Every structure is written in structure tokens, then in C-alpha cells.
């Protein structure tokens, strides 16, 4: 089959497509956004896997990571286009529960990427998914925190966490992992854990305030790289680059450059291409089985490893 790869930038364009129009591709994928390089990389992984498998895929994304309503409307529109399957990365654990349940009832195969949908509410709504593919985000947060703990050694010190958006499952898991690692160490004092909503400018402001209140701070763990870059700027503005560690998450190209330059200390790099490719393969395999998961069935769960990227090395 000839590959037909199509990307529609933004939910608005997706909603403009008539519900009566049949899907041009076999499968659809709904990502969070393409304003973050993490999701651009995931899109590439999906496209490459589609070529390998010989199937066509339409890839859609919301305008931003905060536009819950647009993503919901986009997904609802896709239900009527007769795709064999839809893989999706919800903006929150609950914003796609209703349309996902509707898609399952319509016989569409479904795979959940990255942010885990609220399975309890999905079951109550009468739906299910074939499987779930992500990084172990609790382990990601713990890995970033453990790097800080090891670097500080027996002397320890004050540390802070810059969280993602409140209610976002991935961000909450990373915060939880880092928090648990820090609080288990007597020599480590967690002096702040505040959200910056995945936003670089907000992270700059939050970190500036944290530094003003805690002049002896030794390190920040940030739940994504976009925020980490804002935090790194706050540290630079305070004249403390190299003195205060800044650990990010995701391993996006700009963050890797900042790690290489010494402006950031490290990033816990996810493998978005691997997540996307694994998710599409799972979706195609499920559809080819011809046996949709029953409502009470147990979805398959697969995790993709993360890597710690520092100035001198990349470690698993």
C-alpha cells in the first residue's frame, strides 16, 4: 500500500473537515501539540513506523497544551471518519474520556500515548483502550532527583521542583518521583515545589522567586525541558550558572545544546519517537487481530526507557 502521510496543524483545521468525509488514511493519531519539539519527534517516529508497516496515517495536534476543548472537538470529529484505529495523547487524564468511550463503542481500535487516560472514568463511560505506551514518568522524576542527590553527596542541600500543569498525569508522576527521592534523603531539604504550567516564561518567574526566597538553593528539578530552560535563565540572571544545578526532562534539542554549553546540568531524555512508533505498531496489531478489547478487558501496557543526558555522557 502506498504511504499517505498527512498532518493537520491545529484542531481548528481538523474541525473544519466535514464529518461526512471518509478518512484518507487507515489510522489517525492525535497528539498534544506541535509547539514542543517532543511532540514533533513523536510525529516523526509515527511517520517512520507507518512507512515501515506500509500503512497510511493522519496526524493531528491541538494548537497548544492548554487547549482542552479543541482537542476534544477534534477527536469527536475523527470518530465519524471511519478510521480503523486512533492513537491519542490526551491533554489531561479526563478531557477525552467521553469521545474515547464513544469511539470504542463504534468499534474503533484505540491506543493511549504518553498521558494516561482516567481508566476508571473511561470504564464508567462504557469504553476501553487496547493499550497504553509511555515512559515511566515516576521513574523519570526519580532519575532526575537521584542525579542531584548523588552530585550533592553527603553535604546535601536545598533543592526545588518546578512542576508541570496541575492535574496533568505525566507531570504529577514526575513530581511524585522526584519528591519521593528527595524526601527519602536526610541531607536534602525540599524548599519549594511549584507549577509553571509547562511554560518557559512562567518557569523563569517562578524560579526567580524561589531563588530570592532561598539564596542557598543548590538545584532545580524541572518536569520538562521548556520549563528547565526558563529556570536556567533565572539562574543565569542571578549570576549562578554552574553553581546551581538545573535538571530538565524530555531531552529536546535546545535543552541538549544548553546542557552541552553548561547552562543546564542535565536532562532526563525520553524517547518520543520510540513511544510514537511503539504506539502505532500496537494500534495496527490490534486492528489486524479483528478482536476489539472487551469493556472489562485489561489493556496492554508498554514503557519506553529514558536516558540521563549530561555534558559528558548519556546514561540509561
N, C-alpha and C positions, 0 to 999 in steps of 0.2 A: 504494500500500500504506500502511495506517495505521502510523504510527510506534509502536513499543513499546520504550520505553527503560527498562531495569531495572538497578539497581545493587545488588549484594550486598556489604555491608561486611564484609570479612574472609573468609579462606579457610575458616574453620570452617563458616560458613553455607553456603559453596559445597559443602563436602564432605558436608553433611547432605542435599543434594539427591540423590535416588535416581538411580543410573546408568541406570535403565530409563526415566526421564522424558525425553521429547524436548525439544529446545531450543525455547523460546518465540520466540526471535529467529533471524534469519538468520545473524548473526555474533556472536562473542564477543571481548572484549578483556580481557586480564589485565595489570593494572598492578602496580607495585611495592607501593604503599601509598597510602592517602589521608590519612595523618597529616602529610604535607608538602604545602603549597599548590601546589607544582609539579605534582604528580600530580592534584590537584583541577582545576587549569587544563587539564591534558591530557584529563581526563574530559569537561570542558565542550566542548573542541574536537571530541572524538569524537562527542558527542551532537549538536552543531550540524551536523556534517557528515552524520551519519545522517539528520537531518531534511531536509537539502538533497538528499541522494541518494534519499530515500524508502525507506530500509531500516531494519529494526529491529536493535538491538544490545544485548547483555547485557554489562555492565561489572563485572568482579570485581577485587578487590585483596587483597593479603596484609595481615595485621594490622600488620606492621612491615617495615622494610627489612632486618631481620636474620633473618626467619623463612623460611629457605630451604625447609625441609621442608613447611611449609604451602602455599607457592606450588606446589611440585612436586605435592603431592597434589591441589590444586585443579585444576591443568592436566590431570592424569590423569583426573579426574572429567569434565572438559569433553569429552574425546575421545569419550566414549560418548554424547554428546547430539546428535550428528548436525548440528553447525553446518557451514555451508558453508566458513567460514573463521575463523581465530583470529589476532588480533594480540596480541603479548605483549612485555612489558618484563621480562626476567629479572632476578632479584636479583643474579645473578653470571653470568659467561660460561659456566658449566658446569652450574648447578643444574637447568636444564630440557632438557639435551641429550637424555636418553633419552625423555621424553614427547613432545618435539617430533619426534623421529625416528619415534616410533610414530604420531603424528598425520599426518605426511607419508605414511607407508605406508598409512594409512587413507583417503587421498585428500582430506585437509583442506588447504585453502589457508592459508598461513602467512606473516605479515609480522612482522618483528622491530623493536621500537621502542626507541630510546634505548640501553640497554646491549646491546652486540653479543654474540650467542651465539658460542661457540667453534666456528667453521665446520669446522675440521679434525676435531674430535671428533664433530661432528654428521654429517659425511660418513662417518666410520668406523662410526657407529651406524646408517648406512643412511638418512639423511634429508637434507632440504634445505629452504630457505625461498624464497618468491617475491621478497622484497626486504627492505631494511633502511632505516629512516628515523631520523635523529638529527641533532643538532648536531655539527659537527666539534669534538670536545672537546679535541683538541690545540691547535687554533686558539683555543678559548675560554680555555684556560690561558695561552697566549701573549699574548692580548689583555689579560688582567688584569695580567700581568707587565710588558708593554710600557707600560701606563699608569703603573705605578710607576717604571719606568726613566726615562720622559720627565719625570715630575714631579720626580724627584731630580736630573736633569740631570747636569752634569759632576762635581758633588761626589759623587754616588753615595751609597753607604752600605750598612749591614747590613739584610738582608731575611730573611723566613722564609715557608715554605709550610706551611699546615695541610691535610693530605691527607684523603681520604675513608677508606673501609674498604679494608683490604689485599685485593687480588685483584679489586676492583671495576674493570671495564674503563673506565668513564666517569671515575672518579676518578683512575685511573692515567694516563689520557690527559691530563687537565687538569694533573696534577702534572708529567708529562713536558713538556708545552708550556711551563709556567711555568719549570720547571727549565732547559730549553734556552735560553729567552730571558734568564734571569738570568745563567747561566754564560757566555754569549757576551759579556758586558759586563765589562770590566776594573774599572770603578769600582763594580761591585755585588758584595757578598760575601753569599752564601747561607749563613747561620749555622745554620739548622735547617730540616728538612723532616720533619714528624711527623704520623702519622694521628690523627684524632679521631673516626673511625667515623661520620661524618655527624651527630654528637650535639652539641647546644649546650653541655651541661654539661661534657662531656669536652673540648670546644674551649676553654671557659673555663679549665679546669685546665691544659691543655697550653700555652695562650698565657701563662698566669700564670707557668709555669715557664720558658718561653722568655724572657719579659721579665726575670725575675730573673737569668737567666744572661747576658743580652745587653742591658744597660741602654741601649746606644746604638742599639738597633734603630730603623729608620726605617719599616718597612712589613711587613704581612702580606698574602699572597695566600691565599685560602681556597677550597677546591674546591666548597663550596656555601654558600648564604646562612645556613642553620641554624647551621653552624659559625661563620660570619663574625659572627653576632650574639653568640655566646658570646665570640668574640675581642674584639669591640667592648666588651663588658662588662669583660673583663680589662684592656683599655687604659684604660677609664674608671676602674676601681678603682685603677689606677696613677697616675691624675691626668694622663694623657697624651692625652686625646681632642683631636683636631686637630693633635697633634704626630706621632703615628704613624698612617700610612695603613692602613686596613682595606678590602681589596677582596674582595667576595664573588662568588658565581656563582649564577645562576638568575633573579634579578630578581623574587623573590617579594614580595608586597605589604608585609609587615612590614619587609623589608630596604630596600625603596624608601623607606618612611617614615623609616627610620634614616639613609639617605643624605640625604634632604631635611632632616633635623634636624641633620646634621653629625656624628652619632655614627659612621656608616660613611662611607667616602670614595666608594665606587662599587660597582657590581655589574655583572657581565657577564650580561646578561639573555638567557636562552634564550627560545624561543617554544614552550612546551609545547602550547598549543592548535594551533599550526601543525603540530607533529610528529604529534599525535594525528589531526588532520584528514587530513593527507597519508597517514598510515599506513592509515587506514580506506579512503580512496579507492583506494590501491594494492591493498588486500585485495579490495575489491569488483570492481575492474577485472580482477584475476587470476581471480577466481571466475567472472566473466561470460565470460571468454575460453574457459572449458571445457578449458583445456590446462595441467594442473599442470606445474610446472617439473620436468625430469628430475633424477635424482640428481646427475649431473655438470654440470648447468646452472649458469650464472653468475647469481646473484641481482642484481636491480636495487638500486642504492644512491642514496638521495636525502638531501641535507643541508639543514637549515633554518638560516638565518643567525642570529647572535647580535648583540646591541647592548650597547654600554657605556653604563650609566646613571650619571651624576654628579649633583651637586646642581644644576648649571646647564644640563645638556644631555643628550641621548640621541644617541649616535653609532654608526654601523654599523662 
